[in-house]
Amino acid sequence: MEIKTMTVKEMAAYLGVHLDTVYKMARANEIPHFRLRSKILFSKGTVDAWIENQQEQSKGN
């Protein structure tokens, strides 16, 4: 099974937010990510699950 990883630039485009927003979210551990050397990377599947979880939490409030 192939894991789709995304860069900060790709994640910003995917979420429709500015690059700086993604960096800030990663720095604050607000979005699931991992580091490979100095690069911040995202697993698309993990981020998709995180988005679904965020949507479910919003419905509950």
Biopython code that builds the backbone (N, CA, C, O; Angstrom):
import numpy as np
from Bio.PDB.StructureBuilder import StructureBuilder

atoms = [
    (1, "MET", "N", (0.838, -1.185, 0.000)),
    (1, "MET", "CA", (0.000, 0.000, 0.000)),
    (1, "MET", "C", (0.883, 1.248, 0.000)),
    (1, "MET", "O", (1.775, 1.392, 0.836)),
    (2, "GLU", "N", (0.627, 2.124, -0.925)),
    (2, "GLU", "CA", (1.420, 3.343, -1.048)),
    (2, "GLU", "C", (0.824, 4.445, -0.174)),
    (2, "GLU", "O", (-0.385, 4.673, -0.179)),
    (3, "ILE", "N", (1.684, 5.115, 0.567)),
    (3, "ILE", "CA", (1.252, 6.231, 1.400)),
    (3, "ILE", "C", (1.545, 7.517, 0.645)),
    (3, "ILE", "O", (2.688, 7.781, 0.271)),
    (4, "LYS", "N", (0.515, 8.306, 0.423)),
    (4, "LYS", "CA", (0.667, 9.578, -0.288)),
    (4, "LYS", "C", (1.127, 10.638, 0.698)),
    (4, "LYS", "O", (0.419, 10.970, 1.648)),
    (5, "THR", "N", (2.327, 11.166, 0.460)),
    (5, "THR", "CA", (2.820, 12.252, 1.303)),
    (5, "THR", "C", (2.715, 13.564, 0.539)),
    (5, "THR", "O", (2.792, 13.605, -0.689)),
    (6, "MET", "N", (2.538, 14.623, 1.299)),
    (6, "MET", "CA", (2.380, 15.947, 0.712)),
    (6, "MET", "C", (3.334, 16.921, 1.393)),
    (6, "MET", "O", (3.591, 16.818, 2.593)),
    (7, "THR", "N", (3.847, 17.854, 0.624)),
    (7, "THR", "CA", (4.715, 18.903, 1.158)),
    (7, "THR", "C", (3.845, 20.012, 1.759)),
    (7, "THR", "O", (2.620, 19.985, 1.643)),
    (8, "VAL", "N", (4.483, 20.967, 2.389)),
    (8, "VAL", "CA", (3.754, 22.109, 2.947)),
    (8, "VAL", "C", (3.015, 22.852, 1.833)),
    (8, "VAL", "O", (1.859, 23.241, 2.002)),
    (9, "LYS", "N", (3.674, 23.043, 0.712)),
    (9, "LYS", "CA", (3.052, 23.746, -0.416)),
    (9, "LYS", "C", (1.830, 22.987, -0.928)),
    (9, "LYS", "O", (0.785, 23.584, -1.185)),
    (10, "GLU", "N", (1.967, 21.672, -1.074)),
    (10, "GLU", "CA", (0.844, 20.852, -1.533)),
    (10, "GLU", "C", (-0.298, 20.868, -0.521)),
    (10, "GLU", "O", (-1.469, 20.927, -0.898)),
    (11, "MET", "N", (0.047, 20.815, 0.769)),
    (11, "MET", "CA", (-0.982, 20.823, 1.808)),
    (11, "MET", "C", (-1.713, 22.154, 1.838)),
    (11, "MET", "O", (-2.928, 22.189, 2.028)),
    (12, "ALA", "N", (-0.991, 23.246, 1.655)),
    (12, "ALA", "CA", (-1.630, 24.565, 1.621)),
    (12, "ALA", "C", (-2.643, 24.632, 0.477)),
    (12, "ALA", "O", (-3.754, 25.132, 0.657)),
    (13, "ALA", "N", (-2.264, 24.135, -0.682)),
    (13, "ALA", "CA", (-3.177, 24.122, -1.826)),
    (13, "ALA", "C", (-4.367, 23.205, -1.551)),
    (13, "ALA", "O", (-5.502, 23.541, -1.888)),
    (14, "TYR", "N", (-4.113, 22.061, -0.947)),
    (14, "TYR", "CA", (-5.161, 21.085, -0.645)),
    (14, "TYR", "C", (-6.185, 21.664, 0.334)),
    (14, "TYR", "O", (-7.389, 21.464, 0.173)),
    (15, "LEU", "N", (-5.698, 22.380, 1.347)),
    (15, "LEU", "CA", (-6.588, 22.958, 2.356)),
    (15, "LEU", "C", (-7.146, 24.317, 1.945)),
    (15, "LEU", "O", (-8.106, 24.807, 2.539)),
    (16, "GLY", "N", (-6.538, 24.922, 0.924)),
    (16, "GLY", "CA", (-6.981, 26.237, 0.473)),
    (16, "GLY", "C", (-6.587, 27.351, 1.425)),
    (16, "GLY", "O", (-7.328, 28.315, 1.621)),
    (17, "VAL", "N", (-5.403, 27.202, 2.015)),
    (17, "VAL", "CA", (-4.900, 28.214, 2.950)),
    (17, "VAL", "C", (-3.504, 28.648, 2.509)),
    (17, "VAL", "O", (-2.902, 28.036, 1.626)),
    (18, "HIS", "N", (-3.005, 29.696, 3.124)),
    (18, "HIS", "CA", (-1.679, 30.216, 2.807)),
    (18, "HIS", "C", (-0.599, 29.287, 3.369)),
    (18, "HIS", "O", (-0.815, 28.600, 4.368)),
    (19, "LEU", "N", (0.536, 29.276, 2.727)),
    (19, "LEU", "CA", (1.693, 28.490, 3.161)),
    (19, "LEU", "C", (2.031, 28.754, 4.629)),
    (19, "LEU", "O", (2.282, 27.821, 5.391)),
    (20, "ASP", "N", (2.036, 30.023, 5.018)),
    (20, "ASP", "CA", (2.363, 30.382, 6.403)),
    (20, "ASP", "C", (1.397, 29.753, 7.398)),
    (20, "ASP", "O", (1.792, 29.391, 8.506)),
    (21, "THR", "N", (0.140, 29.624, 7.007)),
    (21, "THR", "CA", (-0.858, 29.012, 7.887)),
    (21, "THR", "C", (-0.512, 27.560, 8.157)),
    (21, "THR", "O", (-0.630, 27.094, 9.290)),
    (22, "VAL", "N", (-0.090, 26.847, 7.137)),
    (22, "VAL", "CA", (0.278, 25.437, 7.308)),
    (22, "VAL", "C", (1.508, 25.322, 8.203)),
    (22, "VAL", "O", (1.557, 24.457, 9.077)),
    (23, "TYR", "N", (2.495, 26.179, 7.995)),
    (23, "TYR", "CA", (3.683, 26.165, 8.859)),
    (23, "TYR", "C", (3.298, 26.420, 10.318)),
    (23, "TYR", "O", (3.780, 25.735, 11.219)),
    (24, "LYS", "N", (2.425, 27.410, 10.547)),
    (24, "LYS", "CA", (1.996, 27.733, 11.909)),
    (24, "LYS", "C", (1.231, 26.573, 12.531)),
    (24, "LYS", "O", (1.431, 26.254, 13.703)),
    (25, "MET", "N", (0.354, 25.939, 11.752)),
    (25, "MET", "CA", (-0.418, 24.804, 12.265)),
    (25, "MET", "C", (0.501, 23.644, 12.629)),
    (25, "MET", "O", (0.304, 22.989, 13.653)),
    (26, "ALA", "N", (1.494, 23.393, 11.801)),
    (26, "ALA", "CA", (2.439, 22.305, 12.081)),
    (26, "ALA", "C", (3.274, 22.637, 13.315)),
    (26, "ALA", "O", (3.486, 21.780, 14.173)),
    (27, "ARG", "N", (3.740, 23.858, 13.402)),
    (27, "ARG", "CA", (4.556, 24.282, 14.540)),
    (27, "ARG", "C", (3.784, 24.149, 15.850)),
    (27, "ARG", "O", (4.363, 23.804, 16.880)),
    (28, "ALA", "N", (2.484, 24.420, 15.815)),
    (28, "ALA", "CA", (1.640, 24.354, 17.009)),
    (28, "ALA", "C", (1.030, 22.962, 17.208)),
    (28, "ALA", "O", (0.213, 22.761, 18.107)),
    (29, "ASN", "N", (1.429, 22.012, 16.371)),
    (29, "ASN", "CA", (0.877, 20.647, 16.411)),
    (29, "ASN", "C", (-0.640, 20.641, 16.276)),
    (29, "ASN", "O", (-1.322, 19.847, 16.924)),
    (30, "GLU", "N", (-1.162, 21.515, 15.446)),
    (30, "GLU", "CA", (-2.600, 21.585, 15.199)),
    (30, "GLU", "C", (-3.023, 20.691, 14.040)),
    (30, "GLU", "O", (-4.213, 20.445, 13.843)),
    (31, "ILE", "N", (-2.059, 20.210, 13.280)),
    (31, "ILE", "CA", (-2.339, 19.343, 12.137)),
    (31, "ILE", "C", (-1.332, 18.194, 12.169)),
    (31, "ILE", "O", (-0.155, 18.415, 12.452)),
    (32, "PRO", "N", (-1.781, 16.967, 11.882)),
    (32, "PRO", "CA", (-0.840, 15.844, 11.917)),
    (32, "PRO", "C", (0.217, 15.968, 10.818)),
    (32, "PRO", "O", (-0.101, 16.204, 9.652)),
    (33, "HIS", "N", (1.459, 15.808, 11.210)),
    (33, "HIS", "CA", (2.575, 15.919, 10.273)),
    (33, "HIS", "C", (3.760, 15.133, 10.815)),
    (33, "HIS", "O", (3.743, 14.660, 11.951)),
    (34, "PHE", "N", (4.779, 15.002, 9.991)),
    (34, "PHE", "CA", (6.031, 14.402, 10.442)),
    (34, "PHE", "C", (7.175, 15.089, 9.723)),
    (34, "PHE", "O", (6.985, 15.772, 8.716)),
    (35, "ARG", "N", (8.350, 14.894, 10.257)),
    (35, "ARG", "CA", (9.543, 15.501, 9.661)),
    (35, "ARG", "C", (10.439, 14.413, 9.077)),
    (35, "ARG", "O", (10.627, 13.348, 9.665)),
    (36, "LEU", "N", (10.972, 14.711, 7.924)),
    (36, "LEU", "CA", (11.981, 13.872, 7.300)),
    (36, "LEU", "C", (13.168, 14.793, 7.070)),
    (36, "LEU", "O", (13.180, 15.623, 6.162)),
    (37, "ARG", "N", (14.163, 14.614, 7.928)),
    (37, "ARG", "CA", (15.270, 15.568, 8.004)),
    (37, "ARG", "C", (14.704, 16.928, 8.341)),
    (37, "ARG", "O", (14.112, 17.089, 9.408)),
    (38, "SER", "N", (14.860, 17.902, 7.484)),
    (38, "SER", "CA", (14.345, 19.236, 7.819)),
    (38, "SER", "C", (12.996, 19.530, 7.154)),
    (38, "SER", "O", (12.433, 20.607, 7.349)),
    (39, "LYS", "N", (12.482, 18.585, 6.378)),
    (39, "LYS", "CA", (11.218, 18.803, 5.672)),
    (39, "LYS", "C", (10.026, 18.433, 6.539)),
    (39, "LYS", "O", (10.050, 17.432, 7.255)),
    (40, "ILE", "N", (8.993, 19.245, 6.466)),
    (40, "ILE", "CA", (7.716, 18.921, 7.095)),
    (40, "ILE", "C", (6.868, 18.248, 6.025)),
    (40, "ILE", "O", (6.675, 18.795, 4.939)),
    (41, "LEU", "N", (6.367, 17.064, 6.335)),
    (41, "LEU", "CA", (5.546, 16.309, 5.396)),
    (41, "LEU", "C", (4.235, 15.903, 6.059)),
    (41, "LEU", "O", (4.119, 15.871, 7.284)),
    (42, "PHE", "N", (3.259, 15.595, 5.224)),
    (42, "PHE", "CA", (1.935, 15.211, 5.687)),
    (42, "PHE", "C", (1.511, 13.934, 4.975)),
    (42, "PHE", "O", (1.755, 13.770, 3.779)),
    (43, "SER", "N", (0.881, 13.042, 5.707)),
    (43, "SER", "CA", (0.264, 11.866, 5.111)),
    (43, "SER", "C", (-1.159, 12.264, 4.726)),
    (43, "SER", "O", (-1.943, 12.660, 5.589)),
    (44, "LYS", "N", (-1.496, 12.164, 3.455)),
    (44, "LYS", "CA", (-2.813, 12.593, 2.994)),
    (44, "LYS", "C", (-3.920, 11.840, 3.717)),
    (44, "LYS", "O", (-4.919, 12.442, 4.110)),
    (45, "GLY", "N", (-3.759, 10.542, 3.896)),
    (45, "GLY", "CA", (-4.777, 9.746, 4.584)),
    (45, "GLY", "C", (-4.978, 10.189, 6.019)),
    (45, "GLY", "O", (-6.109, 10.270, 6.498)),
    (46, "THR", "N", (-3.884, 10.476, 6.705)),
    (46, "THR", "CA", (-3.965, 10.932, 8.093)),
    (46, "THR", "C", (-4.629, 12.301, 8.172)),
    (46, "THR", "O", (-5.445, 12.547, 9.059)),
    (47, "VAL", "N", (-4.285, 13.184, 7.254)),
    (47, "VAL", "CA", (-4.886, 14.520, 7.247)),
    (47, "VAL", "C", (-6.369, 14.433, 6.891)),
    (47, "VAL", "O", (-7.185, 15.149, 7.472)),
    (48, "ASP", "N", (-6.726, 13.570, 5.949)),
    (48, "ASP", "CA", (-8.144, 13.393, 5.609)),
    (48, "ASP", "C", (-8.938, 12.918, 6.825)),
    (48, "ASP", "O", (-10.041, 13.404, 7.073)),
    (49, "ALA", "N", (-8.382, 11.971, 7.585)),
    (49, "ALA", "CA", (-9.042, 11.481, 8.800)),
    (49, "ALA", "C", (-9.144, 12.601, 9.833)),
    (49, "ALA", "O", (-10.162, 12.727, 10.513)),
    (50, "TRP", "N", (-8.102, 13.407, 9.953)),
    (50, "TRP", "CA", (-8.097, 14.537, 10.884)),
    (50, "TRP", "C", (-9.189, 15.542, 10.504)),
    (50, "TRP", "O", (-9.887, 16.063, 11.373)),
    (51, "ILE", "N", (-9.332, 15.812, 9.197)),
    (51, "ILE", "CA", (-10.366, 16.742, 8.726)),
    (51, "ILE", "C", (-11.748, 16.208, 9.087)),
    (51, "ILE", "O", (-12.592, 16.957, 9.578)),
    (52, "GLU", "N", (-11.987, 14.926, 8.848)),
    (52, "GLU", "CA", (-13.277, 14.318, 9.196)),
    (52, "GLU", "C", (-13.547, 14.453, 10.686)),
    (52, "GLU", "O", (-14.664, 14.772, 11.093)),
    (53, "ASN", "N", (-12.530, 14.213, 11.495)),
    (53, "ASN", "CA", (-12.660, 14.333, 12.942)),
    (53, "ASN", "C", (-13.003, 15.773, 13.330)),
    (53, "ASN", "O", (-13.853, 15.999, 14.191)),
    (54, "GLN", "N", (-12.345, 16.740, 12.697)),
    (54, "GLN", "CA", (-12.619, 18.153, 12.975)),
    (54, "GLN", "C", (-14.064, 18.498, 12.620)),
    (54, "GLN", "O", (-14.725, 19.249, 13.336)),
    (55, "GLN", "N", (-14.546, 17.942, 11.506)),
    (55, "GLN", "CA", (-15.922, 18.201, 11.086)),
    (55, "GLN", "C", (-16.912, 17.596, 12.075)),
    (55, "GLN", "O", (-17.923, 18.221, 12.397)),
    (56, "GLU", "N", (-16.633, 16.395, 12.556)),
    (56, "GLU", "CA", (-17.507, 15.746, 13.536)),
    (56, "GLU", "C", (-17.547, 16.544, 14.832)),
    (56, "GLU", "O", (-18.610, 16.712, 15.429)),
    (57, "GLN", "N", (-16.393, 17.034, 15.266)),
    (57, "GLN", "CA", (-16.344, 17.837, 16.491)),
    (57, "GLN", "C", (-17.127, 19.136, 16.327)),
    (57, "GLN", "O", (-17.761, 19.603, 17.273)),
    (58, "SER", "N", (-17.087, 19.714, 15.140)),
    (58, "SER", "CA", (-17.818, 20.955, 14.886)),
    (58, "SER", "C", (-19.324, 20.728, 14.949)),
    (58, "SER", "O", (-20.069, 21.591, 15.414)),
    (59, "LYS", "N", (-19.768, 19.569, 14.481)),
    (59, "LYS", "CA", (-21.195, 19.242, 14.515)),
    (59, "LYS", "C", (-21.684, 19.096, 15.949)),
    (59, "LYS", "O", (-22.836, 19.404, 16.254)),
    (60, "GLY", "N", (-20.806, 18.628, 16.823)),
    (60, "GLY", "CA", (-21.175, 18.406, 18.216)),
    (60, "GLY", "C", (-21.268, 19.683, 19.022)),
    (60, "GLY", "O", (-21.864, 19.691, 20.099)),
    (61, "ASN", "N", (-20.693, 20.756, 18.524)),
    (61, "ASN", "CA", (-20.690, 22.024, 19.280)),
    (61, "ASN", "C", (-21.845, 22.888, 18.914)),
    (61, "ASN", "O", (-21.991, 23.985, 19.454)),
]
sb = StructureBuilder()
sb.init_structure("model")
sb.init_model(0)
sb.init_chain("A")
sb.init_seg("    ")
for serial, (resi, resn, name, xyz) in enumerate(atoms, 1):
    if name == "N":
        sb.init_residue(resn, " ", resi, " ")
    sb.init_atom(name, np.array(xyz, "f"), 0.0, 1.0, " ", f" {name:<3s}", serial, name[0])
structure = sb.get_structure()
